[in-house]
């Protein structure tokens, strides 16, 4: 049931991304408003999510937060599907963010606590479950459209699924690590207090991984959020073809996650991360400059495969840098997400001023920054 929570979270994200051209048309949204829909939930919702890691604790308390968050999670998805204006949709997505923090992030922390020696492998499986949900999102949109429905029916359907998952989570006992038979421990170091946080973070080297997580997200979730719009405007694709493009990206991500689970059993995770950054340095510019739509989608699939290790490896490194303090890792991730929320807003504002093609070109800096940090001795960050 642990992995079903992540699958549902990404199911909503994939559905929303594939339906964004329809949402933009239905609600008459500008590019700046599309950027706000991505940025404001990250910033405002991230502020609301900050206390989750501090007081979420472990054992019974963590389970209570997971269950409460799951209820709000499902309600916010339903509200998004029923939204009749930009303001209502923005509020629903903003509420969704802290709800996801309680329902999804605390479930993830329980998974990381269950087997500290295999955090990278468990995170790869967690990401695989999310990729499966993300692939199902655009397929759900395509199926609903083929049946004569619209984006609202697709989103409301995801809300119904989320309540079914919540019922399943509530029916079982403590979370189990991806069905592997390892239950979460009863104790961890919890929240150390504000005075102790700064020296702990400086000694741990967690800042390095927090920074890289936010940078990497620009070519992960942010790229996915703008992908359908980019294919429609720059690639001159029909909305149905753009939804197919999102499905191809998410399908390639799913295939990459399957391969990554096996790869991390045989190769050092940091070496895999560095190799993937070199590949992205070549593949993302190729995706942008190739004029043929078919070749552009092929380059997109290759790029997606290359960037598959980014989130699971970086997230596992973050948890590994803070042993026994998964709650602190959740809070730090939320805090870093506040700064990361400026990324989609910047892309939206650049697209509004110069066009979406130029805004996407700015993302070429992402693999450069990744390599600069990963290849520098010690990454230029405090740490062990």
C-alpha positions in Angstrom: 0.0 0.0 0.0 3.0 2.3 0.5 3.7 2.4 -3.2 0.0 2.9 -4.1 0.1 6.3 -2.3 2.9 7.5 -4.6 1.2 6.1 -7.7 -2.0 8.1 -6.9 0.0 11.3 -6.4 1.7 11.0 -9.7 -1.6 9.9 -11.4 -3.0 13.3 -10.5 0.2 15.1 -11.7 0.2 13.2 -15.0 -3.5 13.9 -15.6 -3.1 17.6 -14.8 -0.1 17.9 -17.1 -1.8 16.2 -20.1 -5.0 18.2 -19.6 -3.3 21.6 -19.2 -4.0 22.8 -22.8 -7.7 22.0 -22.2 -7.6 23.6 -18.8 -6.0 26.7 -20.3 -8.6 27.0 -23.0 -11.5 26.2 -20.8 -10.5 28.8 -18.1 -8.9 31.3 -20.6 -5.6 31.2 -18.8 -2.5 33.2 -19.8 1.0 31.7 -19.7 1.7 33.8 -16.6 -1.3 32.2 -14.9 -0.1 28.7 -16.0 3.2 29.6 -14.3 1.4 30.7 -11.2 -0.5 27.4 -11.1 2.8 25.6 -10.8 4.7 28.1 -8.6 2.2 29.3 -6.0 1.3 25.8 -4.8 5.0 25.1 -4.4 5.7 28.3 -2.5 2.5 28.9 -0.4 1.8 25.2 -0.1 5.4 24.6 0.9 5.0 27.0 3.8 2.0 25.1 5.0 3.9 21.8 4.6 6.9 22.9 6.7 5.4 21.8 10.1 4.6 18.4 8.7 8.1 17.1 9.0 8.7 18.8 12.4 5.7 17.3 14.2 4.9 14.3 12.0 7.0 12.2 14.2 6.9 8.4 13.8 4.7 5.5 14.6 1.2 6.4 15.6 1.6 10.1 15.2 3.0 9.8 11.7 0.1 7.5 10.8 -2.4 10.0 12.0 -0.9 12.7 9.8 -0.9 10.3 6.8 -4.6 9.6 7.2 -5.6 13.2 7.7 -3.5 14.3 4.8 -5.1 11.6 2.6 -8.5 13.0 3.2 -7.5 16.5 2.3 -5.6 15.1 -0.6 -8.7 13.5 -2.1 -10.8 16.6 -1.4 -8.4 19.0 -3.1 -8.3 16.8 -6.2 -12.1 16.8 -6.5 -12.1 20.6 -5.9 -9.6 21.0 -8.8 -11.8 19.0 -11.1 -14.8 21.1 -10.3 -13.1 24.5 -10.4 -14.8 27.0 -12.5 -12.2 29.8 -12.4 -8.5 30.4 -12.1 -8.8 31.4 -8.5 -10.6 28.3 -7.4 -8.2 26.0 -9.3 -5.2 27.9 -7.7 -6.7 27.4 -4.2 -7.4 23.7 -4.8 -3.8 23.1 -6.0 -2.3 25.1 -3.2 -4.3 23.0 -0.6 -3.2 19.9 -2.4 0.5 20.6 -1.8 0.6 20.3 2.0 -1.9 17.5 1.9 0.4 15.6 -0.4 3.2 16.4 2.1 1.4 14.7 4.9 -0.1 11.8 2.8 2.8 11.1 0.4 6.0 12.6 1.9 5.5 11.0 5.4 4.7 7.7 3.7 8.0 8.1 1.9 9.8 8.8 5.1 8.4 5.7 6.6 9.7 3.7 3.6 13.2 5.3 4.0 13.3 4.5 7.8 12.4 0.8 7.1 15.8 -0.1 5.6 18.5 2.6 5.8 21.1 0.5 4.1 18.9 0.2 0.9 17.5 3.7 0.6 18.6 4.2 -3.0 17.0 0.8 -4.1 13.8 1.6 -2.2 13.6 5.1 -3.6 14.0 3.6 -7.1 11.0 1.4 -6.5 9.1 4.3 -5.1 9.9 6.3 -8.2 8.9 3.4 -10.4 5.4 3.3 -8.7 5.1 7.1 -9.3 6.1 6.7 -13.0 3.4 4.1 -13.4 0.8 6.5 -12.1 2.2 9.3 -14.2 1.9 7.2 -17.3 -1.7 6.4 -16.4 -2.6 10.1 -16.2 -2.4 11.1 -19.9 -3.9 7.7 -20.9 -6.8 8.5 -18.6 -7.2 11.9 -20.3 -7.1 10.4 -23.7 -9.6 7.7 -22.8 -12.0 10.2 -21.3 -11.7 12.5 -24.3 -12.3 9.5 -26.6 -15.4 8.7 -24.7 -16.8 12.2 -25.1 -15.8 13.6 -21.7 -13.5 16.4 -20.7 -10.6 17.2 -18.4 -13.0 17.6 -15.4 -14.2 14.0 -15.6 -10.6 12.8 -15.7 -9.6 14.8 -12.6 -12.7 13.9 -10.6 -11.9 10.3 -11.5 -8.5 10.7 -10.0 -10.1 12.1 -6.8 -12.3 9.0 -6.5 -9.2 6.7 -6.9 -7.4 8.7 -4.2 -10.2 8.0 -1.7 -10.1 4.3 -2.5 -6.3 4.3 -1.8 -7.0 6.2 1.5 -9.5 3.5 2.5 -6.9 0.8 1.8 -4.2 2.7 3.8 -6.6 3.1 6.7 -7.5 -0.5 6.6 -3.9 -1.8 7.0 -1.6 -1.4 10.0 1.8 0.3 9.8 3.2 1.1 6.4 5.2 -1.7 4.8 8.3 -0.9 2.7 6.9 -1.4 -0.8 5.6 -4.9 0.0 9.1 -6.1 1.0 8.1 -7.1 4.5 10.0 -4.4 6.4 7.8 -2.3 8.8 8.9 1.1 9.9 10.7 1.4 13.3 8.9 2.7 16.3 11.5 5.4 17.1 13.7 7.9 15.3 15.6 11.0 16.3 12.6 13.2 15.4 12.7 17.0 15.3 16.0 18.2 17.0 14.9 21.8 17.6 15.7 24.9 15.7 19.0 25.6 17.4 20.3 22.2 16.6 19.2 22.2 12.9 21.8 24.5 11.4 24.9 22.6 12.7 23.3 19.2 11.8 22.6 20.3 8.3 26.0 21.9 7.8 27.8 18.8 9.0 25.7 16.4 7.0 26.2 17.9 3.6 22.4 17.9 3.1 22.5 21.3 1.4 24.2 19.9 -1.6 21.5 17.4 -2.2 18.7 19.9 -1.5 20.2 22.3 -4.0 20.6 19.6 -6.7 17.0 18.3 -6.1 15.6 21.7 -6.9 17.9 22.2 -10.0 17.1 18.7 -11.3 13.3 19.3 -10.9 13.5 21.9 -13.7 14.1 19.1 -16.2 11.8 16.7 -14.4 8.4 18.0 -13.1 8.7 21.6 -14.5 9.5 20.3 -18.0 6.6 17.9 -17.8 4.3 20.6 -16.6 5.0 22.8 -19.7 5.6 19.9 -22.2 2.1 19.8 -23.7 1.9 23.5 -24.1 5.4 23.5 -25.7 4.4 20.8 -28.2 1.3 22.7 -29.2 3.0 26.1 -29.6 6.5 25.3 -30.8 5.9 21.9 -32.3 2.5 22.9 -33.8 1.0 19.7 -32.5 -2.7 19.1 -31.9 -3.8 18.8 -28.2 -4.3 15.1 -28.7 -0.8 14.7 -30.1 0.6 16.8 -27.2 -1.1 14.5 -24.7 0.5 11.6 -26.6 3.9 13.4 -26.2 3.3 13.6 -22.4 2.4 9.9 -22.4 5.7 9.1 -24.3 7.7 11.1 -21.8 6.0 9.3 -18.9 6.2 5.9 -20.5 10.0 6.4 -21.1 10.2 7.4 -17.5 8.5 4.2 -16.4 10.8 2.1 -18.6 13.8 4.0 -17.2 12.7 3.4 -13.6 12.4 -0.4 -14.3 15.9 -0.4 -15.6 17.2 1.8 -12.8 15.9 -0.7 -10.1 18.2 -3.3 -11.7 21.1 -0.9 -12.4 21.4 0.3 -8.8 21.8 -3.3 -7.7 25.0 -3.4 -9.8 26.4 0.1 -10.1 27.3 2.9 -7.7 24.5 5.4 -7.6 26.7 8.5 -7.7 28.5 7.3 -10.9 25.1 6.6 -12.5 24.0 10.2 -11.5 27.1 11.8 -13.1 26.7 9.8 -16.3 23.1 10.7 -16.6 23.9 14.5 -16.3 26.4 14.2 -19.2 23.8 12.6 -21.4 21.2 15.3 -20.5 23.7 17.9 -21.5 23.6 16.5 -25.1 20.0 15.3 -25.3 18.0 18.3 -24.1 19.4 20.8 -26.7 18.8 18.1 -29.3 15.1 17.9 -28.2 14.8 21.7 -28.6 16.4 22.1 -32.0 15.1 19.1 -33.9 12.3 20.4 -36.2 10.6 17.1 -37.0 7.9 16.3 -34.5 8.7 12.5 -34.6 12.4 13.1 -34.0 11.6 15.6 -31.3 9.5 13.0 -29.4 12.3 10.4 -29.9 14.8 12.9 -28.4 12.3 13.5 -25.5 12.1 9.8 -24.8 15.9 9.5 -24.8 16.2 12.5 -22.5 13.7 11.1 -20.1 15.6 7.8 -19.9 18.8 9.7 -19.2 17.3 11.8 -16.3 15.6 8.8 -14.7 18.2 8.5 -11.9 18.1 12.1 -10.8 15.2 12.2 -8.3 15.6 8.7 -6.7 19.4 9.0 -6.3 19.4 12.6 -5.0 16.5 12.0 -2.6 18.2 8.9 -1.3 21.4 10.9 -0.8 19.4 13.5 1.2 17.9 10.9 3.5 21.3 9.2 3.8 23.0 12.4 4.8 20.5 12.7 7.8 20.4 9.1 9.3 17.6 8.7 11.7 16.1 12.1 10.9 13.6 11.5 8.1 11.3 14.1 9.6 14.0 16.7 9.3 14.6 15.6 5.7 10.9 16.1 4.9 10.9 19.6 6.4 14.1 20.6 4.6 12.7 19.3 1.3 9.6 21.5 1.9 11.8 24.5 2.7 13.9 24.0 -0.4 10.7 23.6 -2.4 9.8 27.2 -1.6 12.9 28.4 -3.6 12.2 25.7 -6.2 8.8 27.1 -6.8 10.3 30.2 -8.4 11.4 27.9 -11.3 8.0 27.3 -13.0 7.0 30.9 -12.3 10.2 32.1 -14.0 9.4 29.9 -17.0 5.9 31.2 -17.2 7.0 34.8 -17.1 9.8 34.2 -19.7 7.2 32.5 -21.9 4.8 35.5 -21.5 7.5 38.0 -22.5 9.6 36.1 -25.1 7.7 33.0 -26.0 7.7 29.5 -24.7 10.5 28.3 -27.0 13.0 30.8 -25.5 11.8 30.0 -22.0 12.5 26.3 -22.5 15.9 27.1 -24.0 16.9 28.6 -20.6 16.6 25.1 -19.1 19.8 24.1 -21.0 21.7 25.5 -17.9 20.3 22.6 -15.7 22.7 19.8 -16.7 25.6 22.3 -16.6 24.9 23.2 -13.0 24.4 19.6 -12.1 27.8 18.6 -13.5 29.5 21.6 -11.9 28.3 20.6 -8.4 28.8 16.9 -8.8 32.3 17.1 -10.3 33.6 19.7 -7.9 35.7 18.3 -5.0 33.2 18.0 -2.2 30.7 19.8 -4.4 31.7 23.0 -2.8 29.3 22.3 0.1 29.8 21.6 3.8 29.6 17.9 4.5 31.2 14.8 5.8 
